[in-house]
Amino acid sequence: MLEMVKEAEYELLHYPKRGPGFFLKRAIKMVAGKKQAPIDKINWPNGLLAKALADYYMKNKNSEEARIILECLTKYFDRWISQGCRMYYLDDAYSGMALIDLHQITGEEKYKDAAECMVKYLFNHETDAAGSLPYRPEQKNGYIFADGIGMICPFLCKYGSTYRDMNAINLAVTQMQNFISMGMDEKTGLPYHGYQYESGVKYGIIGWGRAVGWLMMGMSESLAYMEETRPSYEVIKQAYRRMVDKVEAYQLEGGLYSWQLGAKEGPVDTSATAMILYAIARSLDTKVLIGIHKSRMVRGREALWNSVKEGKIYGCLAECQGFSMYPQIYGAYPWSLGPALSLFVMTEEKEV
């Protein structure tokens, strides 16, 4: 596992790699008046890596590797803070999971202040008529993505629980309840990739593996920080349990999940597998799920471990480009390494 930790440390500070040619082309396009996407230093792939490293730190506080991890996380967040805590996209909020941990570890208020900047960005973000946060509001399409549930709700709930901010938790609850209501396929019980509230149309394919993983991670992590006494807790928990039952039926014999759950003869996707298994392990740990789910999780974890080579997790589907735009390119990416490392850390040394 230490190889994975070292790889995560390196990627956290260097992903994505951009050579001189990238910046030259970018400058030429800007001179020509073509708008360019901002260079985002706190993107969602790095957020997954940061959380995994923070998870490892919490389990191994007295180790030499924990000291190196702390230095790495500090450098990552200090770099962002020095640039003014700029938030460009909803998905930047996933880094907030590790940011809260860093504040708890160090006691330095600048990290709490930075987490507050993230929350304010989400509070001030455009919403649709139901209160959901469109993934890319500048595109003016009102699309709500399953990814967004995983990227923002855990942070909002962790922030709300840690700093006693019920408004943060309430915003997360709205996102989850709306997706449960409007983003699921009634026949299969699996999510579409997303939907649009105004038209009521659901978009993308049913059961895209990573969308399932994001949704499950979002709900499982959020439930871990919500008070069980609030009515919405039980509603979300039961919806989550129903989805887990449906999802597990698609697990392949070898333990992994396909890139699209129903495509059992298609390629496996280690990112979808890692996210799904992490969510199940997290929910077993918090007793949201009962032990009957353990054997499937363990079988999948062992299969995922066999995909590790030199600290990387291969067999990972490339980045999605939008609804129904899933390039069939497989390799080793941060979005398989991060959740897989979190899974291995959580399930190491104890039975879940």
N, C-alpha and C positions, 0 to 999 in steps of 0.2 A: 504493500500500500504506500510506502514511502516514495516509491517511484512516481506514483500518481500525485502525491502531494507536491513533489518537486516540479512536476510538469504543470500542475495547476498554478503554482507560484510564478513560474516563468510566463505562462500564458496570460495570467492576470495583468501583468505589467507590460506585455508586448502584443496582445491581441487587439485589433487585427494588425498584422504586419503590413506596413506600407513603405514601399521604396521611393527613391527620388522621382521616378517616373510618375507615380500617383500624384505627387504634389505639383509637378510641372504641368501635367494635363489639367489638374484642377485650376491652377492659376490661369492657364490659357482660356479655359471655359469661362472663368469669372470675368476676365478681361473682355471676352466676347459678349458679356451680358447674360450668360446662362446661369441660372440659379443652381447652386450646389448644396447638397445636404451637409449639415454641420458635421464637423469631426467630433463625434461623441465619445468621450473618454470614460463613460460610466454606463456602458450599454448592457443589455440583458445577458449576453453570453458571459461577460465578466462578472455580472451579478451572481450567476450560478456558481462560478468558480470561487468568488469571495465567500459565499455562504458555505460552500463545502470546506474551505479552509478554516472558517470560523467554527464550523462543526468539529473539525479535527482538533482545533485548539482547545475547545471546551472539554473534550474527552482526554486530552493529553497535556494539560496545563504545565506540568513540571518537566516536560521533555525539551531537549535541545531544538527539536523541530518546531515546537510551539513558539519558541523565541524567534525563530526565523519567520514563521508565519505572521507573528505580530508585526515584525518589521515590514513584511510585504504588504499587509493590510493597511498599515499606517502610511506607507508610501503611496499606495493606490488612492486612498481617500484624501490624503494631504494634497496630492496633485490636483484632484478635483476641487477641493476647497479653495486652493490658491487661485483657481480660475473662476472663482465666484459662485460655485455651486450651481452652475447652469444646468437646467433640466430641459431637454429637447423633446423627449418622447415619454409616453406612459411607461414603457418598458424599462426606463432608467431606474424606476422605483425599486426593482428587485434587489439592487445593490443595498438598499436600505436595511435588508435583513441583517447583513454583516455589519453595517454601520452602527446599528443599535447595539450589537454585541461589542463592537469596539469601544463604544462609550461606556458600557458596563464594565469592560475589562480595564480600561485606562482611567476612567473618571474624568476625562478631559471634556469640558463643556462644548468645545468646538464641534465635536461629533454629534452631540445632541442637537446643537444649532443646525448642523447640516441636515440631520434627519427631519428637523422641523421645516427646512426649506423644501424638502421632498413632499411633505404633507401639504404644505401651502400650495405647491404646484398642483397637486391632485385636487385640492379643494377648489382651486380657481379654474380648473380645466373645464372645457366645454362639455355639456351633457346633452343627451337626447331628451325627449319629453318624459321618459320614464326614469330619468336620473342616471342612466348608464353613461360611461365615458367612451366616446368613439375612439378607435385605435389611432387614427390619423385625421384629426378634425380639419386640417388644412385641405384635405381632399374633398370635403363637403359631401361625403356619401353616407355618413351616419353608421358606418359598419362597426359592429361590436364583435370582437374576436374572443374565442375561448382562451387564447393565449393571455389576454389581458386579465382574466380572472386569476391566473397563476402568477402573473407578473406584479400585480398591485395589491390584491386582497391580503396575502400573507403579511406584507409590510404594513398595511394599514392596521391590521388586527394586532400585530406585534407591537407597533407603535402605540396603539390605543391602550393595550394591556399594560405595557411598560410605563407609560407616562400618564395614564388615567385620562385618556382623551376619548370619550364615547363617540364623538362626532366622526373620528377616524374609523372606528368599528362600524358605525352605522352606514358610512359610505361603502365599506366593503360588503356589508350585508345586502345593500341595494344591488350591487353588481352581481352577486351570486344568485340572489332570488330572481332577478330579471333573466339571467341566463337559464336558470332551471325552468323558468316559465316559457321562455321564447326561443331557446337555442337547442332544444333536445328533439330527437326523432322519436315520435310516439311508438312506432313499431318495434324498433330495436332497443330503445332505451339508451342509445349512444348519442353523443353530441354531434351536431353539424359543426363546421369550423367557425361559423358565426351567423349573424343575422342583422337585419335592419328593422328597427322598431316601427318606423312610420309605415312601411309597406307590409310588414309582417312576413317578409320573405326570408328564408333561411338559405345560407350560402355555403359553398365548399362541399366537400364530400362528407358523408356520414362516417364517423369513426376514423378520421385521420389520426394516426397513432399519437403524434406529438400534441395535437389539440386535446386529445383525451388525457394525455399526461399532464399538460398544463392545467386543465380543469381540475383533475384529481389532486394535484399538488396544491392548487389554490384553495380548494375546499378543505383538504386534510390539515394543512398548516393553519388556516384561519380558525377551524374548529378547535385547534389546540390552544388558541389564545382567547377564545370567546367564553363568556360565563355560561355555564350550562343552564342557568335559571331563565335566561331570556328566551322567549317563545321562538325566535328565529333560529336559535341553536338547534332545536329539535327538528325543525322543518328542513334545515340544510343537512343535518346529520342523516336523516332518513333518505333524502334525495341522493346523498353521497353513497350510502349503503346500497341503494338500488342500483346505482351506476356501477359500483364495484362488482356486484353479482353479475351484471351483464358483461362487463369487460373481461372478467376472469374466464368466461366461457370461450373467449377468443385466444387464450394463451396457447401457443404452439406446444407440441409434445416435448420439444427440447427445452422449453422454459421461457423463450423469448416471445416478443410480440412482433407482428408484421408492421410494415410502414403504414398500412391501412388495415385496421383490424380484421375486416372481412376478407382481405386478400391473402388467404392462408398459404397460397402457393407463390406469393410474391416475396420480395426481399424482406428480411427482418430489419428492424431499426433499433439500434441500441439506445438511442436517445429516448424514444417512446418507451422502451422497456424500462430504462433506468428511472424515468419520471413516474411511471405507473407503479413500479415496485417500491420506490421511495415513499410514495403517497400511502401505499398499503402498510409498509413498515412503520411509518409515522403514526398511522391510525391504530395499529396494533399496540404501539407504545402508549398512546393516550386512551386506549380502551374504547375508542369509537368503533373499532372492528373487534370481533371476537376471534379466538384462536383458530377457528375453522379455516381462516384465510392464510394461516402461517405456512403450511406446506407448499402452497403454490408460490408464495413469495420467496421461500428458501430455494426452491427449484430454479426459479428465475434468476435469483441472485448468483447461484453457482454457474449458471449458463453465461451470465453477464461477466462474471470473473474470468471466464475462459476467453473473453473477447479482449482482455487487457494485453497489450504488447508495449513494453518499454514505457509504461506509465500512461499510455493513451488507450482510449476505448474505440476500437474500430467498428465498422459496420453501422456508422451513424449517417442518417439521411442529411443531405445538405440543407442550407437555409431555405425556408419557404419564401416565395416571392409574392404571395397573395392567395386569395381564394382559388382553389383548384390549380395552383401553380407550385407543384412539388417536384423539383428536378430530381430525377432518379440517379443521383450521384451519391456515392457512399464513401466515407472516409473517417477520419478522427477529428472531432470538433469539440469546442468547449461545452456544447449543450448535451454531449454524452458524458464527458469527463466529470462535469460538475455534479449532476444528480447521482451518477454512479458512485462517486467518492462519498457523497453525503449518505447514500445507502449503506456502503461498506462500513463507514464510521459508526452509523447508528446500530448496525447489527453485529458489529465485532464484539467478541468477548462475552456476549450474553445471548440468550435465546429470547426472541421477541414474542 
